[in-house]
Amino acid sequence: MTIPSRPCSPALDEVNAEIRRLMEEPVCARRTEEYFRLLSLWTEAARSSTPWTKAA
């Protein structure tokens, strides 16, 4: 089964950009905490923009 491609939502684009910027910073505890926070935001944004969750 092939999942149809879809453009990223603005929220996903913003979170992805923040994650990329964060990965340029030196490794530290704050970066780790921020990464987990951004992953949570990314998960929520991805859930709200996927056609698979809207179909139910």
Beta strands, then each sheet from edge to edge (+ up, - down):
end
